[in-house]
Amino acid sequence: MNSSSAEVPGQTRPGIAHLTSLGSSFAAGPGIRPIESRRAQRSALNYPHLLAEKLGCRLTDLSISGATTETILTRPQRVGLLKFQPQIRGLSHDSDLVTLTAGGNDVGYIGSMYAAALKGWLSTQPVLSRIKLPQISEKPGIVIDRATAGLVSVAEEIHRRAPKARVVFVDYLTIIGHRTTPGPSAPFDSETMSTLRVIGEQVAQMFQHAADRSGSELIKLSQFSENHALGCPEPWVNGFRPKPGNGVSFHPNREGMRAAAGLISDHLAS
């Protein structure tokens, strides 16, 4: 199964009886227990689940860690020996609200951040310091444009399949903020830190442009979370963890998911 569907007790907000979530790891919530789907690296306490509880509505959570706009829209996603169908195929026509958090994997956002962090961490380990890792791209403009187009295409297909649904883009929590400084949770030199901050800003702009072009709503988590980036007293994201494959470095923590659900709920209420 590549989706979850659950009835959540509570008072359904008028007009919202069925929430569908599409997206990658920043929607799925890898590493946050309890885990709903180990293969999809999807938490039962990600923002879609928490939002559905607040709204008292039915949830279909199709988010999968590692997803791209392409695997949401047209291409099956392979996870080990398992193949997930494109997420859009699980979208029901009766969905009233569709949230979408994706595009970061299209531009290698978190992957390049992890590689840069691993390089910084390895430099402090004498035995491992000579290992060579890929360099972070400083000119992601072309792939940003492509990812923006991908988000627009997903929104257009959502409108086609669920014409009555509100489409809400939910962008990425800020990871490297203006108060982030080099340290164990962010093992970057100052130049890399600046580059990563710029890429984060470009990803936020990507969501804004895609929302404008597709006529979708936008929750700017990147803006609301500036004071909850790494280095802040109460970060909404995890810092660097050197163990490969743990899926949680630079991803939302419990507080981040809780905040995201609250901000989306407030937006819908207004």
N, C-alpha and C positions, 0 to 999 in steps of 0.2 A: 504493500500500500504506500502511496506517496502523498496521502493527505490525511488530515484528521477532521472529523466532523463531530461536534458535540453540542448538546443542548445545555445551556448555562442558565441556572436559576436566576431570577431577578426581574426587574421591571424593564421591558423592552422599550427603548426610546422610539417615539413615533416615527414611522418610516424606515426604521432599521430593524429588520427581523433576521437578516442573514448577512454576516460578514465573511468575506473571503480574503485571505492574505496571500499575496504573491511576493516572492523575493528570495534573497540570498541570506547569508549568515547573520546580517544585522537585523533581519526579521526573525530568523529561525532560532537564534540564541544558543549556539554551541557551548557546551560546558556548564550550562545552568541547570541544575537538578531541581525537580525530577525531569529526566529525559523522556520525551514522548516517542521519538523515533531516533534510534541510534544510527541507522543508515543515513537518514537525512540530517543528522546532527541538529535535531529540533527539540527545543525545550517545551515543557508544559507550562512554563512560566515566562514565555516570551511576550512581547508586547501585544501580538494578536490575541493570545489567550486572555491576558489581563484586560484588554480592551473589551473583548466579548463579555467578560464577567461584569465589567462596569455597565455595559449597554444592556445586559440581560438578553443577548441574542444568540442565535445559532452561529457556530464557527466552522468554516472549512479552511484549514491551514495547509496550504500547498507549498510553503517556503522550504527551501533546501539549501543548506550551506554549500557554497561553491557555485551557485547558480549564476548565470549571465543572462542578459536580456534575450540572447539567442535560445538558451535552454528553457527560458520561460515561454518563449513564443513558438519556436519551430523545431529545435533540435533536442533529441533525448539526452538526458544527462546521465553519464556513467559514474557510479560510485562503487569502486571495487568491481565485483562481478554483477552488481545490480544495475539495472537501467531504469531510470525514471522517465516517464513520458513528459513532454513539455507541459509545464504547469498550467498553461492557459486551457488545456483540455479538461481540467477539473473544475473550471469556472462554470457555475450554474447560472442560467438565465434569470433566476429569481434572486440573485445577489443584490442587496440594497446598497452595500458599501464594499468597495474593494480598496485595500491598502497595498501599496507597492514600494518596496525598498530594494533596489537593485542598481546595477551599473558599475559598482566599485570593482567587481571582478573583470568587467570589460576593459578597464584601464589598468588593472594590476595594482590597485591602490593598496590594499592590505598586504598583498604578497610582496610588493617592493618594500614596504615598511618593515615587514618581518625580516626580509633578506638584509636590509640595512642594519637592523637591530642585531641580527645574528653576527654580522660582520664586526660591529662595535663590541659585542660581547666576546667574540673569539679573540679579538686583539688583546683582551685581558687574560687570556688563557695561553700560557707559554707554549704548550704542546700543540695547540690548535691554531695558533695565530697566522700560520702560513697558508691556510685554506683559502682558496679564491672563490668569491661569490659574484654573481651578476651585479652590475652597477645599476643604481636607480636611474630611471629616465628623468631628465630635467625638462623635456619638451613633450608632454603628453597631449598637446593640443589636438592632433589628428584623432587620436583614440577617444578623447573627450567628446569631440564632435560626433564620432561614430556611436558612442554610448548614448549620447543625447538623442540621436535619431532612433536608437533601439528602444529607449524609454517611451518616446512618442509613439512608436509602432505598437508597443504593448498596450498603451492607453487606448489607442484607436481600436485595437482588437477587443479590449474589454468592453468598450462602448458598443461594439458590434454584437458581442455575445450576451451582454447584460445591459441593455439600453437604458434601464431605469436606475442603474447603479451610480452612486457618487464615487468618483475615482479620486483617491487621496494619495499623493506621493508623500512618502516619509523619508527625508534625507538622513544622512549619517551623523551620528553623534560626533562632536569634535574630539579628536584624539590628541593632536599636538596643538595646544593653544598658546596664547601669548605669555602665559605664566609657566609653561612647561620648560624645565631645565634638564640638562643631561644628568643621568643617574641610572640606577639599576632598572627602573621601570621604563626608561627612555634612553637606551645606550647609544646616543647619536652625537656626532660632533656638531658644532654650531652650524656649519654649512649644510649638512644633511638635514638638520632640524628645520632650517629655513625652507629648504626645498620641499620637505614633507608638508610643511604648513601651507605652502603655496598650492601644492597638489590638492590638499584638503579643501582649500578655498575654491579651486577649480571644480572639484566634485560637487560642492554646494551650488555653484553657478550652473553646473550641468542640470541639476534638478530644477532650478528656477527656470532655465530656458525650456526644458522639456514640459514643465507645467504650463508655461505661457503658451507654447506652441500647440499643446493638446487640449487646452481649456480645462486642465485638471486642478484640483486643490493641492496645496502644498503645506506640509508641516515642517518648519525649518528647525529640526532638532539641532542642526549645526550651530544655529544662532543661540538657541535656548541653553545649550550645553557648554558654551564658551568658558563659563566659570566652574565647569565640572570636568575639564580635560585632565590629562595626566599632570601631576604636580600640584593640583588644587586639593584643598582639604577633603572634599568628598567627590572623587572622580566617578563618573558614570561608565567608565571603560576600564578594562584590565590593562595593566602594563605588560611589559615584555616577560615572557616565560620561555626559557631556552629549549625546553624539551620539544623536538619537532613533532608535528602532527597533533598537538593537543587542542588546536582549533580555538583557543581562548585568548591568546595574545592580541591586544589591540581590538578586542570585541566588547560589546556591551556586557556589563555585569548586572546583577539583580536590580540594583538601584537605577541603572540606566534604563532597563526595560520597564520598570515601574514608572519612572518619570515619563518615558515615551508614551505609555498608555494613558497617563493622566493628561498630557499635553494634547494628545489626539482627541480624547474625550471632551476636554474643554473647548477645543476648536469646533467640534461637532455641535456642542451645546450653544455656541455663540452664533 
